[in-house]
Amino acid sequence: MANALTQYFMNHFDTQEGQTKLAAVAQAFVRDKLRENSFARRILPPQQVSQSDMQVSVNHDTLVYIDYIEPNSRAMSLTFRGQPTARFISGEKYEIPLFTISSERFEKTEQELLAYRYPITKVIEDNSVRDIQEIEDHRFLVYVEAAVAATGNIVRGEQATEDAALNGAGNGLRGTIQRSDFIELCKVLDGSRRRLDKILICETDFDDIMSWTIEDFGDDVQGKVTIEGFKYDTIFGRKIVRTVKTDILAPGNIYGFCSPEWLGKFLILNNTRFFLDKEVNLIWWQAYEDIGMGIGNVASIAKLELYNGQGGADDSSDTLIAEADVGTQVFNQAGAGVTFPTVNQF
């Protein structure tokens, strides 16, 4: 894939046929990566919709999808002459608005592209796919946070609870994940005639599991965890969705979800598309997609907080970063000229 895309870029970009083939190859490459990397898609598997499935909103010019919620019902015991209670039913429904997520418009001159010794697909992957999937996950967590704020389905970790009792809430201390914390999170949904199906956790919180003792794991698992780390995809029978995006999912915030049929929908109107063009010697490209997300049952989400309340400088917070700040975190310092070795070290 990488070799093919690079070849079309460098050898066939000046022809209409080459541009068409390049866009098709890039579109497939981008779309596949999105399915693999977005944690929102692992919790709410996307489903394809078409224009015929959409409605025009009466409030704005955006297309919306009307999703129906199962009506409540009950049964009763009767005598042979009894009659059941009559009730006129109505199906609850809600709108899922569609929106676009786009990458930046990337530009490069044809001559400068020749200076790169790695395939141009690497640039597309790093600058387009990653940015789109991060905004996808950020928007998903915006809805999730609003859901738990509305229901109050929030539990506090064992260490954070003890810390609050001793030192008061909001002192900035965060506990590590305990076995009992997962159990309490599961109980929030399991105790309301639903079942927690998936747990979303960032890698830094998940690493705390490796500090559990033989009393938590037992002899067999403890030995494997010490040598290989915790490599299981489930814990207590619940699927684990792990993410390294700690700038989006702040450490100390862990979420539990029911299975998708109890939760909501992730809709795709237009799969990730790749558009590129050339103006004289300037090559530019842009990726975008049209999607929608909806939480139809807000009671199907629960949250575990490992901190004891907001107020301290080191206190994890459920406040998400602004969308404009997503993806701006840079770990290397090459832009500031900090690389090694430098010339004066020789």
N, C-alpha and C positions, 0 to 999 in steps of 0.2 A: 504494500500500500504506500509506504513512504517513498520508495523508489519510483513508483508510477506517478505519484503526485508531483514529485520534484521534476521528473522528466517532462510532464505536461507544462509545468511552469516555465522551464528554461527553453524548451525546444518547440512548443506548439502554442505559446500564449498569443502570438501575433495573428493567429487564424481564428475565425469564429468557431470552427469545429473543435479546435484545441481548448478554447474557453468553455465550451459546452461540456466537453468531457471532463475538464478539470473541476468544474462546479459539481458535476455528478459524483465524481470520486470523493471530493472533499465533503460533500453533504453526507455520504454514507459513513465516512470516517468520523465526522463530528457526531452524528446521531448515535452511533454505537458506543462511543465513549461516554456520552451523557447517561445512557441506561446503566452503565457499569458504575459510575462514580457518584451519582446523586443519592444521598440518603433519604430524601423525601420520596423518591421513586421506589425505594425498598420498603417503605412503610405503606405508601399508597401506590400500588402498581398502576401505571398510566393506562388509559383506554383511549383509543382513537375515536374521534367524533368528526362529523362532517357538517357542512353548512345546513343541511336539512335537519340536523338534530338541534340547531340553535333557534333561539327566539330573539327578536329585537326588543330591547328593554324599553319600557315606557318612560324611564327617567333619564336616559342618556342614549348616545349613539353606539354603545358597546353591545356586542352580541352576548347573550347569556344562555346558559343551559339550565333548564328547569329539572331539578332532581326531587323525587318524591320520597317521603319518609313514611315508613310502615305505620299504619294506624294502630292504636292500642285496642285490645279486646280482652274479654274475660268470659268465663263460664260460671254457671251456678247450678245448684241442685234444686229439683222441683218435685212436688207431689204429682200424682197422676192427673190432678185437675189444675195444676199450677201453670202459669204462663211466665215466660222469661221477661226480664226488663227490656223495654224497647229503647233503642238509641239510634239516632240519626248520625251516621258516620261521615266524616270528611277527611280526606287525605292531606296531611300537612306537606308542604313543599317549600323549597327555597331556591334562590337564583345563584348560579355560579358564574360570575363574569369572566370573560376571556380577556387576556392581556398579552402583550408582547415582551419578550426578554431579548435584548440585543447586545452583542458585543460592541466594543468600540469600532470605529472605522480605522483599520490599520493601513498604513501607507509606507511604501519603500520604492526607491528607484531601482530600475532594472540593473543598473551598474552595481549598486550597493549589494544587491542580492548575491552577486557573484563572490562577494567577500566571505559569505557564510560557508563553512565546511560541513555543516549538518543539514539534513533535509528540511526544506521549507515547511513540511508537515509538522515538524517540531514546534515551529513558530505558531502555526495554526492551532495545534493542540494546547499549547501553553497559554496563548492569548485569547482564544475564542472559547474553547470547550470549558476550561476551568472557570472563566468568568461567568458564563451562562449558568453553569450548574450551581455555582455559589449563590447567585441571586435567586435561583430556584429554591434552594434550601433555606435561604434567609426569609423569603416570603412565606414558606411553609411554617417556619417557627414563629413568625408574626401571628399567624392564625392560631397556632397551638397555644401560644402565650395568652392570647385573648380568650381562648376556650377555658383554660384552667383558672384564669382570673374571674370568669363568669360563674364557674361552678364551685370554686374553692376546693377542688380535688388536689390538694397539696399536702404532703407529709414531710416531716423534718427528720433528717438522719439522726441516728442514735447519739453519735458524738456531739453533733450540733445541739441536740436537745439537752444533753448533760452540761455542755458549755454555757448555754443560755441560763440554766438553772443556777450555775455557780457564779457566772460573771455578768449576767444580764444580756439581753438581746442587742444585736447591733455593735458588737465590739470588734468585728472584723476577723473572727476566727472561723476556719473551715475545717470540718472533720473529713476523715477518709471513709470510703464506702464499707459498710459492715454487712455481714450476712443477713442480719435482721432488717436492714434497710430495704433490701430487695423484697423481703417477705411483706413488709408493711406497704410497699408500693403495689404489690400484686393484690393485696387485700382491698385496696381502694376500689378496684374494678371488679374483682372476683366477688366482692360482697354486695354487688348491685345487679345480680343476674346477668353479668357479662363476664368475660374472661380476658385478662391481660395477655396479649399475644406477642408483642414485640417491645423491646426496651431499647431506647436510643441513649447512647452514652458516649462521651468523648474519650479519647485514648488515655488522657492523663488520669481520669477517674477510674477507667478500667484497669490501669496499671496497679491501682491499690489492691485489686483482688489477689495479686501475687503475694501480698503480705499476709494473707489469711493463713491460719495455722492448720495443723493436722486435725484439730477439733472441728474445723469448718469443712475440710475436704475429705478426710479419711486417709489412710495409709497409701492406697493405690494412686489416687489423684494427686495427693500432695507431692509424691515423688516425681511424677511427670511434670507438674507445674514448676518445680524447682529446676528441672533440667531444660524443659522445652518452653516454659511459659504456659499461660492458659490459652489453649488453642481450640477450645470447644465453641461451637456456634450457638449453644443454648446454655442457660443457667436456670435451674429449677423448672425445666421444661418450657422456658420462654425463649424465643429467638432474640439474639443480641445484634443490634445494628450499631457498629462502632464508626466513629469519625475522627479524623485528625483536625477538623476545622474548628479549632478552639477559639478562633476569633468570632465565629458565628454562634457555636454552641459553647457558652462559657463554662469552664470547669465548675463543678458543684451543682449543675442543673442536669437532672436525669428525667427522662419522660417514659411513660408507659402508654401503650396504645392497644386497643382492641383490634381484631382483624378488620380488614378494609370494609366488609359488608356492614359492619357496625359503626363505621367511622365517617366515611365521606368518599369523595372522588377526586382523582387527578386526571384531567382531560387534556388531550392533545388535539388541537384543530389543525395545526401545521407543524410537522416535524421540523427539526432544526434544518434550516436552509443556509446555503452558502452562496454568496454572490460576490463576484469579483469583476474588475474591469481594468483597463489600461488607458491612460491618457498620456500620449506621447511616450515618455520613458517612466512615468509614475504608475506603479501597480498598487491597487488598493483592493481590500477585501473586507467583508463583514458577514457575520453569522447571526441568525436570529431564529426565534421560534414563537408560536402562538399557543398558549396553554391556559388552563384554568384550574384552580384548586378550591375545594369546598369542604368544610367540616359540617356535616349534617347533624351529627350527634355529638355535641360538645361534652356530654357526660362520658364519652368513651376514651377520654384522655386523662391521665393522672401525672402528677409531677412529684419528684423527690428532690428536696433541697438539702444539700450537705452543709449549708451555712446556717447561722442562727439568727439571721435578720440583717437588713441593710444598715449601714452606718459607719463601717470601718473602711480604712483605705484598702485593705487586702480582702475585703468581703466580696465574694462572688455575688453577682447580681443577675436577676432575671431580665434586666433591661438589655435589649439587643442593641448592637451598634447600628448606626445609621446605614442605610443601603449604600450611600455614596462612599462609605468607608470599607465596604466589603472588598477584599482582594488587594487592598493597598499595603498590607503588611509585607515588608521585605526583610528577609533573614540574612542575606549576604550583604556585604558592604563594598562590593565592587564599584558601585556608583560613586562612592565617596573616595575611591582610590585605595581602599584597604584590601590588598591581596598580598600573598607571600609566595615566593620570595620577591623582594624588591631589588632594584639594580644595585643599591648601595650595600646589599648583603652579600654580594659576590666578592 
